[in-house]
Amino acid sequence: MLTPRDYDHKIARHLVGEVSVTILGTAQDGGFPQLGCQKNCCTGELAKTHQRFPVSLGITGKDGSYHLVEASRMMPQQFQVWEQHLGHYPPVPNSISLTHAHLGHVDGLGLLGKEVMGASGVNVHCSESVSQFINRTPAYAALVEQGVISLSIWNEGDAYSPSSECGFSVRPIEIPHRSEFSDCHALVIEGDGVNLLFMPDHDSWSETLNRQSIRDWLSRLNVDIVLLDGTFWSADELPHRDMNEIPHPPVTETLERLGPKRQGDPEILFLHLNHTNPLCNPKSKQCEDVHSSGWSVANEGDSFTLERL
Protein backbone atom coordinates (compact mmCIF):
# COMPACT_ATOMS: atom_id res chain seq x y z
CA MET A 1 0.00 0.00 0.00
CA LEU A 2 0.94 3.67 0.11
CA THR A 3 3.72 4.77 2.40
CA PRO A 4 2.67 6.68 5.55
CA ARG A 5 4.61 9.79 4.57
CA ASP A 6 2.40 10.18 1.51
CA TYR A 7 -0.44 11.34 3.75
CA ASP A 8 1.39 13.10 6.57
CA HIS A 9 0.87 16.40 4.70
CA LYS A 10 4.46 17.30 5.50
CA ILE A 11 7.23 18.14 3.07
CA ALA A 12 9.29 15.04 2.27
CA ARG A 13 12.48 15.12 0.23
CA HIS A 14 12.28 13.66 -3.25
CA LEU A 15 14.37 10.53 -3.82
CA VAL A 16 16.06 9.86 -7.14
CA GLY A 17 14.32 7.07 -9.03
CA GLU A 18 10.79 7.72 -7.74
CA VAL A 19 7.85 9.68 -9.10
CA SER A 20 6.69 12.28 -6.62
CA VAL A 21 3.94 14.87 -6.80
CA THR A 22 4.14 18.09 -4.76
CA ILE A 23 1.18 20.41 -4.33
CA LEU A 24 2.43 23.88 -5.24
CA GLY A 25 -0.88 25.73 -4.96
CA THR A 26 -4.26 25.16 -3.33
CA ALA A 27 -6.23 28.35 -4.01
CA GLN A 28 -8.75 29.41 -6.60
CA ASP A 29 -7.39 31.55 -9.46
CA GLY A 30 -7.26 34.72 -7.33
CA GLY A 31 -5.07 33.20 -4.61
CA PHE A 32 -5.40 33.87 -0.87
CA PRO A 33 -5.54 36.62 0.24
CA GLN A 34 -7.27 37.85 -2.91
CA LEU A 35 -6.48 41.18 -4.48
CA GLY A 36 -9.18 43.79 -3.84
CA CYS A 37 -10.97 41.92 -1.06
CA GLN A 38 -11.46 44.17 1.98
CA LYS A 39 -13.31 41.61 4.10
CA ASN A 40 -11.85 40.03 7.21
CA CYS A 41 -11.01 36.82 5.31
CA CYS A 42 -8.33 38.72 3.38
CA THR A 43 -7.39 41.49 5.84
CA GLY A 44 -7.32 39.55 9.12
CA GLU A 45 -4.45 37.81 10.87
CA LEU A 46 -4.86 34.54 8.97
CA ALA A 47 -4.26 36.22 5.61
CA LYS A 48 -1.01 37.71 6.92
CA THR A 49 0.44 34.35 7.89
CA HIS A 50 -1.23 31.73 5.69
CA GLN A 51 -0.86 32.58 2.01
CA ARG A 52 -2.23 30.20 -0.63
CA PHE A 53 -1.27 30.16 -4.32
CA PRO A 54 -3.39 29.23 -7.37
CA VAL A 55 -3.62 25.47 -7.90
CA SER A 56 -0.55 23.80 -9.36
CA LEU A 57 1.43 20.58 -9.08
CA GLY A 58 5.13 19.86 -9.43
CA ILE A 59 6.00 16.34 -10.59
CA THR A 60 9.49 14.85 -10.57
CA GLY A 61 10.08 11.83 -12.78
CA LYS A 62 12.20 8.75 -12.22
CA ASP A 63 14.60 10.07 -14.84
CA GLY A 64 15.17 13.33 -12.96
CA SER A 65 12.80 15.31 -15.21
CA TYR A 66 10.59 18.13 -13.91
CA HIS A 67 6.98 18.72 -14.86
CA LEU A 68 4.33 21.29 -13.94
CA VAL A 69 0.58 20.99 -13.97
CA GLU A 70 -0.89 24.49 -14.59
CA ALA A 71 1.13 27.64 -15.21
CA SER A 72 0.44 30.18 -12.49
CA ARG A 73 1.65 33.77 -12.28
CA MET A 74 2.81 32.86 -8.75
CA MET A 75 5.32 30.35 -10.10
CA PRO A 76 8.23 32.04 -8.24
CA GLN A 77 6.63 31.36 -4.85
CA GLN A 78 5.54 27.91 -5.99
CA PHE A 79 9.08 27.01 -7.02
CA GLN A 80 10.17 27.91 -3.49
CA VAL A 81 7.65 25.37 -2.16
CA TRP A 82 8.97 22.81 -4.65
CA GLU A 83 12.55 23.58 -3.61
CA GLN A 84 11.80 22.57 -0.02
CA HIS A 85 10.65 19.17 -1.27
CA LEU A 86 13.46 18.66 -3.76
CA GLY A 87 16.30 19.97 -1.61
CA HIS A 88 17.40 22.20 -4.49
CA TYR A 89 15.84 24.90 -6.65
CA PRO A 90 13.96 23.36 -9.59
CA PRO A 91 15.13 24.13 -13.13
CA VAL A 92 12.97 25.14 -16.07
CA PRO A 93 10.32 22.40 -16.31
CA ASN A 94 10.54 19.86 -19.09
CA SER A 95 6.79 20.01 -19.59
CA ILE A 96 3.62 21.76 -18.47
CA SER A 97 0.13 20.25 -18.63
CA LEU A 98 -2.82 22.67 -18.74
CA THR A 99 -6.33 21.64 -17.69
CA HIS A 100 -8.09 24.67 -19.20
CA ALA A 101 -7.61 28.33 -20.08
CA HIS A 102 -9.03 30.22 -17.11
CA LEU A 103 -7.00 32.80 -15.16
CA GLY A 104 -4.66 31.17 -12.67
CA HIS A 105 -4.14 28.10 -14.85
CA VAL A 106 -2.39 29.72 -17.83
CA ASP A 107 -1.41 33.25 -16.75
CA GLY A 108 2.11 32.17 -15.81
CA LEU A 109 3.08 31.05 -19.33
CA GLY A 110 4.65 34.44 -19.99
CA LEU A 111 7.19 33.81 -17.21
CA LEU A 112 8.85 31.25 -19.47
CA GLY A 113 9.77 33.94 -22.02
CA LYS A 114 12.85 36.07 -22.49
CA GLU A 115 11.69 38.63 -19.94
CA VAL A 116 12.04 36.14 -17.07
CA MET A 117 13.18 32.49 -17.46
CA GLY A 118 14.42 32.59 -21.03
CA ALA A 119 13.26 29.02 -21.54
CA SER A 120 13.38 27.08 -24.79
CA GLY A 121 11.40 24.08 -26.00
CA VAL A 122 9.14 23.57 -22.99
CA ASN A 123 6.55 21.02 -24.07
CA VAL A 124 3.02 22.21 -23.22
CA HIS A 125 0.44 19.42 -23.18
CA CYS A 126 -3.16 20.53 -23.64
CA SER A 127 -6.38 19.97 -25.51
CA GLU A 128 -7.02 21.25 -29.03
CA SER A 129 -9.30 23.87 -27.51
CA VAL A 130 -6.61 25.21 -25.15
CA SER A 131 -4.05 25.21 -27.98
CA GLN A 132 -6.40 27.40 -30.02
CA PHE A 133 -6.67 29.79 -27.08
CA ILE A 134 -2.88 30.00 -26.85
CA ASN A 135 -2.48 30.58 -30.58
CA ARG A 136 -5.06 33.38 -30.69
CA THR A 137 -3.64 35.18 -27.62
CA PRO A 138 -0.76 37.33 -28.95
CA ALA A 139 1.46 37.15 -25.88
CA TYR A 140 1.17 33.35 -25.70
CA ALA A 141 1.32 32.83 -29.46
CA ALA A 142 4.66 34.68 -29.43
CA LEU A 143 6.04 32.03 -27.07
CA VAL A 144 5.24 29.39 -29.69
CA GLU A 145 6.71 31.46 -32.51
CA GLN A 146 9.91 32.09 -30.54
CA GLY A 147 10.34 28.41 -29.62
CA VAL A 148 9.89 29.03 -25.91
CA ILE A 149 7.09 26.47 -25.83
CA SER A 150 5.85 23.78 -28.18
CA LEU A 151 2.28 22.51 -28.09
CA SER A 152 1.46 18.81 -27.80
CA ILE A 153 -2.26 18.21 -28.25
CA TRP A 154 -3.71 15.28 -26.37
CA ASN A 155 -6.64 13.03 -27.24
CA GLU A 156 -9.24 12.87 -24.48
CA GLY A 157 -8.95 9.60 -22.59
CA ASP A 158 -5.58 8.65 -24.11
CA ALA A 159 -2.62 8.68 -21.73
CA TYR A 160 0.64 10.41 -22.67
CA SER A 161 4.09 10.38 -21.05
CA PRO A 162 5.71 13.83 -20.69
CA SER A 163 9.15 12.23 -21.18
CA SER A 164 10.18 8.75 -22.27
CA GLU A 165 11.67 7.58 -18.96
CA CYS A 166 9.75 9.72 -16.46
CA GLY A 167 7.92 6.71 -14.99
CA PHE A 168 4.41 8.17 -15.12
CA SER A 169 1.72 9.00 -17.65
CA VAL A 170 -1.13 11.51 -17.73
CA ARG A 171 -4.64 10.63 -18.84
CA PRO A 172 -6.94 13.62 -19.57
CA ILE A 173 -10.64 13.23 -18.77
CA GLU A 174 -13.02 15.87 -20.17
CA ILE A 175 -15.00 17.59 -17.41
CA PRO A 176 -18.02 19.95 -17.65
CA HIS A 177 -16.82 23.43 -16.72
CA ARG A 178 -17.38 26.97 -17.96
CA SER A 179 -16.15 27.08 -21.56
CA GLU A 180 -15.78 30.80 -22.31
CA PHE A 181 -12.20 30.25 -23.50
CA SER A 182 -11.66 26.50 -23.78
CA ASP A 183 -12.85 23.09 -22.70
CA CYS A 184 -11.70 21.62 -19.38
CA HIS A 185 -10.06 18.35 -18.38
CA ALA A 186 -9.24 16.57 -15.16
CA LEU A 187 -5.93 14.71 -15.18
CA VAL A 188 -5.27 11.18 -13.94
CA ILE A 189 -1.56 10.94 -13.20
CA GLU A 190 -0.68 7.25 -13.38
CA GLY A 191 2.40 6.04 -11.55
CA ASP A 192 3.79 2.66 -10.53
CA GLY A 193 0.61 1.17 -9.06
CA VAL A 194 -0.61 4.47 -7.56
CA ASN A 195 -2.79 6.91 -9.51
CA LEU A 196 -3.68 10.50 -8.62
CA LEU A 197 -6.67 12.48 -9.90
CA PHE A 198 -6.26 16.25 -10.24
CA MET A 199 -9.68 17.89 -10.66
CA PRO A 200 -9.65 21.46 -9.36
CA ASP A 201 -12.64 22.61 -11.44
CA HIS A 202 -16.01 21.29 -12.51
CA ASP A 203 -19.50 22.75 -12.70
CA SER A 204 -21.66 20.21 -10.87
CA TRP A 205 -21.67 16.65 -9.66
CA SER A 206 -24.83 15.87 -11.60
CA GLU A 207 -23.11 16.74 -14.89
CA THR A 208 -19.79 15.13 -14.04
CA LEU A 209 -21.16 11.88 -12.63
CA ASN A 210 -23.99 11.29 -15.12
CA ARG A 211 -26.08 9.34 -12.55
CA GLN A 212 -23.15 7.54 -10.93
CA SER A 213 -22.09 7.94 -7.31
CA ILE A 214 -18.82 9.69 -6.56
CA ARG A 215 -17.38 6.41 -5.28
CA ASP A 216 -18.38 4.49 -8.41
CA TRP A 217 -16.94 7.19 -10.65
CA LEU A 218 -13.63 7.29 -8.78
CA SER A 219 -13.50 3.50 -8.79
CA ARG A 220 -13.89 3.47 -12.56
CA LEU A 221 -11.03 5.94 -12.84
CA ASN A 222 -8.93 3.63 -10.64
CA VAL A 223 -7.43 6.38 -8.50
CA ASP A 224 -5.86 6.24 -5.04
CA ILE A 225 -5.41 9.97 -4.37
CA VAL A 226 -7.93 12.64 -5.35
CA LEU A 227 -7.21 16.38 -5.41
CA LEU A 228 -10.74 17.68 -5.68
CA ASP A 229 -12.59 20.92 -6.44
CA GLY A 230 -13.36 22.56 -3.09
CA THR A 231 -13.83 26.10 -4.36
CA PHE A 232 -16.78 27.04 -2.16
CA TRP A 233 -17.84 25.67 1.19
CA SER A 234 -21.54 26.41 0.64
CA ALA A 235 -23.85 27.55 -2.14
CA ASP A 236 -24.62 30.86 -0.37
CA GLU A 237 -20.99 31.83 0.18
CA LEU A 238 -21.09 34.83 -2.17
CA PRO A 239 -24.48 36.51 -1.57
CA HIS A 240 -23.54 39.45 -3.81
CA ARG A 241 -22.78 37.19 -6.80
CA ASP A 242 -24.93 35.03 -9.05
CA MET A 243 -23.40 31.64 -8.27
CA ASN A 244 -24.76 30.30 -11.56
CA GLU A 245 -22.10 32.41 -13.28
CA ILE A 246 -19.29 30.68 -11.36
CA PRO A 247 -20.61 27.15 -10.79
CA HIS A 248 -18.73 24.72 -8.57
CA PRO A 249 -20.25 22.01 -6.35
CA PRO A 250 -19.94 23.22 -2.75
CA VAL A 251 -17.93 21.12 -0.35
CA THR A 252 -21.04 20.61 1.78
CA GLU A 253 -22.71 18.83 -1.14
CA THR A 254 -19.61 16.70 -1.80
CA LEU A 255 -19.45 15.67 1.86
CA GLU A 256 -23.16 14.82 1.85
CA ARG A 257 -22.74 12.65 -1.24
CA LEU A 258 -19.65 10.91 0.18
CA GLY A 259 -20.49 10.56 3.85
CA PRO A 260 -17.69 9.33 6.12
CA LYS A 261 -14.65 7.70 4.58
CA ARG A 262 -14.92 3.93 4.18
CA GLN A 263 -12.30 1.21 3.98
CA GLY A 264 -10.94 1.07 0.43
CA ASP A 265 -11.84 4.66 -0.42
CA PRO A 266 -9.17 6.81 -2.06
CA GLU A 267 -7.61 9.68 -0.15
CA ILE A 268 -9.54 12.88 -1.00
CA LEU A 269 -8.06 16.34 -0.45
CA PHE A 270 -9.97 19.53 -1.24
CA LEU A 271 -8.22 22.38 -3.06
CA HIS A 272 -8.90 25.32 -5.41
CA LEU A 273 -10.22 27.15 -2.34
CA ASN A 274 -11.86 30.54 -2.88
CA HIS A 275 -10.65 33.27 -0.53
CA THR A 276 -14.08 33.25 1.16
CA ASN A 277 -13.95 29.52 1.88
CA PRO A 278 -13.57 28.83 5.64
CA LEU A 279 -11.40 25.83 4.73
CA CYS A 280 -8.61 28.37 4.13
CA ASN A 281 -8.38 28.48 7.91
CA PRO A 282 -6.93 25.19 9.18
CA LYS A 283 -8.44 25.87 12.63
CA SER A 284 -11.99 26.42 11.39
CA LYS A 285 -14.93 24.23 12.38
CA GLN A 286 -15.42 23.46 8.69
CA CYS A 287 -11.89 22.03 8.47
CA GLU A 288 -12.64 19.98 11.56
CA ASP A 289 -15.80 18.66 9.88
CA VAL A 290 -13.83 17.59 6.79
CA HIS A 291 -11.17 15.81 8.84
CA SER A 292 -13.70 14.16 11.14
CA SER A 293 -15.28 12.59 8.05
CA GLY A 294 -11.90 11.10 7.11
CA TRP A 295 -11.09 13.52 4.28
CA SER A 296 -8.49 16.30 4.08
CA VAL A 297 -7.81 19.86 2.99
CA ALA A 298 -4.75 20.23 0.78
CA ASN A 299 -1.83 22.49 1.69
CA GLU A 300 1.12 23.79 -0.25
CA GLY A 301 4.00 21.34 0.14
CA ASP A 302 1.91 18.18 0.58
CA SER A 303 3.68 15.44 -1.36
CA PHE A 304 2.86 11.97 -2.63
CA THR A 305 4.96 9.13 -4.02
CA LEU A 306 3.27 7.33 -6.92
CA GLU A 307 4.62 3.94 -6.03
CA ARG A 308 2.92 1.03 -4.31
CA LEU A 309 5.13 -0.73 -1.78
C-alpha positions as CSV (number, residue, x, y, z in Angstrom):
1,M,0.0,0.0,0.0
2,L,0.9,3.7,0.1
3,T,3.7,4.8,2.4
4,P,2.7,6.7,5.5
5,R,4.6,9.8,4.6
6,D,2.4,10.2,1.5
7,Y,-0.4,11.3,3.8
8,D,1.4,13.1,6.6
9,H,0.9,16.4,4.7
10,K,4.5,17.3,5.5
11,I,7.2,18.1,3.1
12,A,9.3,15.0,2.3
13,R,12.5,15.1,0.2
14,H,12.3,13.7,-3.3
15,L,14.4,10.5,-3.8
16,V,16.1,9.9,-7.1
17,G,14.3,7.1,-9.0
18,E,10.8,7.7,-7.7
19,V,7.8,9.7,-9.1
20,S,6.7,12.3,-6.6
21,V,3.9,14.9,-6.8
22,T,4.1,18.1,-4.8
23,I,1.2,20.4,-4.3
24,L,2.4,23.9,-5.2
25,G,-0.9,25.7,-5.0
26,T,-4.3,25.2,-3.3
27,A,-6.2,28.4,-4.0
28,Q,-8.7,29.4,-6.6
29,D,-7.4,31.6,-9.5
30,G,-7.3,34.7,-7.3
31,G,-5.1,33.2,-4.6
32,F,-5.4,33.9,-0.9
33,P,-5.5,36.6,0.2
34,Q,-7.3,37.8,-2.9
35,L,-6.5,41.2,-4.5
36,G,-9.2,43.8,-3.8
37,C,-11.0,41.9,-1.1
38,Q,-11.5,44.2,2.0
39,K,-13.3,41.6,4.1
40,N,-11.8,40.0,7.2
41,C,-11.0,36.8,5.3
42,C,-8.3,38.7,3.4
43,T,-7.4,41.5,5.8
44,G,-7.3,39.6,9.1
45,E,-4.4,37.8,10.9
46,L,-4.9,34.5,9.0
47,A,-4.3,36.2,5.6
48,K,-1.0,37.7,6.9
49,T,0.4,34.3,7.9
50,H,-1.2,31.7,5.7
51,Q,-0.9,32.6,2.0
52,R,-2.2,30.2,-0.6
53,F,-1.3,30.2,-4.3
54,P,-3.4,29.2,-7.4
55,V,-3.6,25.5,-7.9
56,S,-0.6,23.8,-9.4
57,L,1.4,20.6,-9.1
58,G,5.1,19.9,-9.4
59,I,6.0,16.3,-10.6
60,T,9.5,14.8,-10.6
61,G,10.1,11.8,-12.8
62,K,12.2,8.8,-12.2
63,D,14.6,10.1,-14.8
64,G,15.2,13.3,-13.0
65,S,12.8,15.3,-15.2
66,Y,10.6,18.1,-13.9
67,H,7.0,18.7,-14.9
68,L,4.3,21.3,-13.9
69,V,0.6,21.0,-14.0
70,E,-0.9,24.5,-14.6
71,A,1.1,27.6,-15.2
72,S,0.4,30.2,-12.5
73,R,1.6,33.8,-12.3
74,M,2.8,32.9,-8.7
75,M,5.3,30.3,-10.1
76,P,8.2,32.0,-8.2
77,Q,6.6,31.4,-4.9
78,Q,5.5,27.9,-6.0
79,F,9.1,27.0,-7.0
80,Q,10.2,27.9,-3.5
81,V,7.6,25.4,-2.2
82,W,9.0,22.8,-4.6
83,E,12.6,23.6,-3.6
84,Q,11.8,22.6,0.0
85,H,10.6,19.2,-1.3
86,L,13.5,18.7,-3.8
87,G,16.3,20.0,-1.6
88,H,17.4,22.2,-4.5
89,Y,15.8,24.9,-6.6
90,P,14.0,23.4,-9.6
91,P,15.1,24.1,-13.1
92,V,13.0,25.1,-16.1
93,P,10.3,22.4,-16.3
94,N,10.5,19.9,-19.1
95,S,6.8,20.0,-19.6
96,I,3.6,21.8,-18.5
97,S,0.1,20.3,-18.6
98,L,-2.8,22.7,-18.7
99,T,-6.3,21.6,-17.7
100,H,-8.1,24.7,-19.2
101,A,-7.6,28.3,-20.1
102,H,-9.0,30.2,-17.1
103,L,-7.0,32.8,-15.2
104,G,-4.7,31.2,-12.7
105,H,-4.1,28.1,-14.8
106,V,-2.4,29.7,-17.8
107,D,-1.4,33.2,-16.8
108,G,2.1,32.2,-15.8
109,L,3.1,31.0,-19.3
110,G,4.7,34.4,-20.0
111,L,7.2,33.8,-17.2
112,L,8.9,31.2,-19.5
113,G,9.8,33.9,-22.0
114,K,12.8,36.1,-22.5
115,E,11.7,38.6,-19.9
116,V,12.0,36.1,-17.1
117,M,13.2,32.5,-17.5
118,G,14.4,32.6,-21.0
119,A,13.3,29.0,-21.5
120,S,13.4,27.1,-24.8
121,G,11.4,24.1,-26.0
122,V,9.1,23.6,-23.0
123,N,6.5,21.0,-24.1
124,V,3.0,22.2,-23.2
125,H,0.4,19.4,-23.2
126,C,-3.2,20.5,-23.6
127,S,-6.4,20.0,-25.5
128,E,-7.0,21.2,-29.0
129,S,-9.3,23.9,-27.5
130,V,-6.6,25.2,-25.2
131,S,-4.0,25.2,-28.0
132,Q,-6.4,27.4,-30.0
133,F,-6.7,29.8,-27.1
134,I,-2.9,30.0,-26.9
135,N,-2.5,30.6,-30.6
136,R,-5.1,33.4,-30.7
137,T,-3.6,35.2,-27.6
138,P,-0.8,37.3,-29.0
139,A,1.5,37.2,-25.9
140,Y,1.2,33.3,-25.7
141,A,1.3,32.8,-29.5
142,A,4.7,34.7,-29.4
143,L,6.0,32.0,-27.1
144,V,5.2,29.4,-29.7
145,E,6.7,31.5,-32.5
146,Q,9.9,32.1,-30.5
147,G,10.3,28.4,-29.6
148,V,9.9,29.0,-25.9
149,I,7.1,26.5,-25.8
150,S,5.8,23.8,-28.2
151,L,2.3,22.5,-28.1
152,S,1.5,18.8,-27.8
153,I,-2.3,18.2,-28.2
154,W,-3.7,15.3,-26.4
155,N,-6.6,13.0,-27.2
156,E,-9.2,12.9,-24.5
157,G,-9.0,9.6,-22.6
158,D,-5.6,8.6,-24.1
159,A,-2.6,8.7,-21.7
160,Y,0.6,10.4,-22.7
161,S,4.1,10.4,-21.1
162,P,5.7,13.8,-20.7
163,S,9.1,12.2,-21.2
164,S,10.2,8.8,-22.3
165,E,11.7,7.6,-19.0
166,C,9.7,9.7,-16.5
167,G,7.9,6.7,-15.0
168,F,4.4,8.2,-15.1
169,S,1.7,9.0,-17.7
170,V,-1.1,11.5,-17.7
171,R,-4.6,10.6,-18.8
172,P,-6.9,13.6,-19.6
173,I,-10.6,13.2,-18.8
174,E,-13.0,15.9,-20.2
175,I,-15.0,17.6,-17.4
176,P,-18.0,19.9,-17.7
177,H,-16.8,23.4,-16.7
178,R,-17.4,27.0,-18.0
179,S,-16.1,27.1,-21.6
180,E,-15.8,30.8,-22.3
181,F,-12.2,30.3,-23.5
182,S,-11.7,26.5,-23.8
183,D,-12.8,23.1,-22.7
184,C,-11.7,21.6,-19.4
185,H,-10.1,18.3,-18.4
186,A,-9.2,16.6,-15.2
187,L,-5.9,14.7,-15.2
188,V,-5.3,11.2,-13.9
189,I,-1.6,10.9,-13.2
190,E,-0.7,7.2,-13.4
191,G,2.4,6.0,-11.5
192,D,3.8,2.7,-10.5
193,G,0.6,1.2,-9.1
194,V,-0.6,4.5,-7.6
195,N,-2.8,6.9,-9.5
196,L,-3.7,10.5,-8.6
197,L,-6.7,12.5,-9.9
198,F,-6.3,16.3,-10.2
199,M,-9.7,17.9,-10.7
200,P,-9.7,21.5,-9.4
201,D,-12.6,22.6,-11.4
202,H,-16.0,21.3,-12.5
203,D,-19.5,22.7,-12.7
204,S,-21.7,20.2,-10.9
205,W,-21.7,16.6,-9.7
206,S,-24.8,15.9,-11.6
207,E,-23.1,16.7,-14.9
208,T,-19.8,15.1,-14.0
209,L,-21.2,11.9,-12.6
210,N,-24.0,11.3,-15.1
211,R,-26.1,9.3,-12.6
212,Q,-23.2,7.5,-10.9
213,S,-22.1,7.9,-7.3
214,I,-18.8,9.7,-6.6
215,R,-17.4,6.4,-5.3
216,D,-18.4,4.5,-8.4
217,W,-16.9,7.2,-10.6
218,L,-13.6,7.3,-8.8
219,S,-13.5,3.5,-8.8
220,R,-13.9,3.5,-12.6
221,L,-11.0,5.9,-12.8
222,N,-8.9,3.6,-10.6
223,V,-7.4,6.4,-8.5
224,D,-5.9,6.2,-5.0
225,I,-5.4,10.0,-4.4
226,V,-7.9,12.6,-5.4
227,L,-7.2,16.4,-5.4
228,L,-10.7,17.7,-5.7
229,D,-12.6,20.9,-6.4
230,G,-13.4,22.6,-3.1
231,T,-13.8,26.1,-4.4
232,F,-16.8,27.0,-2.2
233,W,-17.8,25.7,1.2
234,S,-21.5,26.4,0.6
235,A,-23.8,27.5,-2.1
236,D,-24.6,30.9,-0.4
237,E,-21.0,31.8,0.2
238,L,-21.1,34.8,-2.2
239,P,-24.5,36.5,-1.6
240,H,-23.5,39.4,-3.8
241,R,-22.8,37.2,-6.8
242,D,-24.9,35.0,-9.1
243,M,-23.4,31.6,-8.3
244,N,-24.8,30.3,-11.6
245,E,-22.1,32.4,-13.3
246,I,-19.3,30.7,-11.4
247,P,-20.6,27.1,-10.8
248,H,-18.7,24.7,-8.6
249,P,-20.2,22.0,-6.4
250,P,-19.9,23.2,-2.8
251,V,-17.9,21.1,-0.3
252,T,-21.0,20.6,1.8
253,E,-22.7,18.8,-1.1
254,T,-19.6,16.7,-1.8
255,L,-19.4,15.7,1.9
256,E,-23.2,14.8,1.9
257,R,-22.7,12.7,-1.2
258,L,-19.7,10.9,0.2
259,G,-20.5,10.6,3.8
260,P,-17.7,9.3,6.1
261,K,-14.7,7.7,4.6
262,R,-14.9,3.9,4.2
263,Q,-12.3,1.2,4.0
264,G,-10.9,1.1,0.4
265,D,-11.8,4.7,-0.4
266,P,-9.2,6.8,-2.1
267,E,-7.6,9.7,-0.1
268,I,-9.5,12.9,-1.0
269,L,-8.1,16.3,-0.4
270,F,-10.0,19.5,-1.2
271,L,-8.2,22.4,-3.1
272,H,-8.9,25.3,-5.4
273,L,-10.2,27.2,-2.3
274,N,-11.9,30.5,-2.9
275,H,-10.6,33.3,-0.5
276,T,-14.1,33.2,1.2
277,N,-14.0,29.5,1.9
278,P,-13.6,28.8,5.6
279,L,-11.4,25.8,4.7
280,C,-8.6,28.4,4.1
281,N,-8.4,28.5,7.9
282,P,-6.9,25.2,9.2
283,K,-8.4,25.9,12.6
284,S,-12.0,26.4,11.4
285,K,-14.9,24.2,12.4
286,Q,-15.4,23.5,8.7
287,C,-11.9,22.0,8.5
288,E,-12.6,20.0,11.6
289,D,-15.8,18.7,9.9
290,V,-13.8,17.6,6.8
291,H,-11.2,15.8,8.8
292,S,-13.7,14.2,11.1
293,S,-15.3,12.6,8.0
294,G,-11.9,11.1,7.1
295,W,-11.1,13.5,4.3
296,S,-8.5,16.3,4.1
297,V,-7.8,19.9,3.0
298,A,-4.7,20.2,0.8
299,N,-1.8,22.5,1.7
300,E,1.1,23.8,-0.3
301,G,4.0,21.3,0.1
302,D,1.9,18.2,0.6
303,S,3.7,15.4,-1.4
304,F,2.9,12.0,-2.6
305,T,5.0,9.1,-4.0
306,L,3.3,7.3,-6.9
307,E,4.6,3.9,-6.0
308,R,2.9,1.0,-4.3
309,L,5.1,-0.7,-1.8
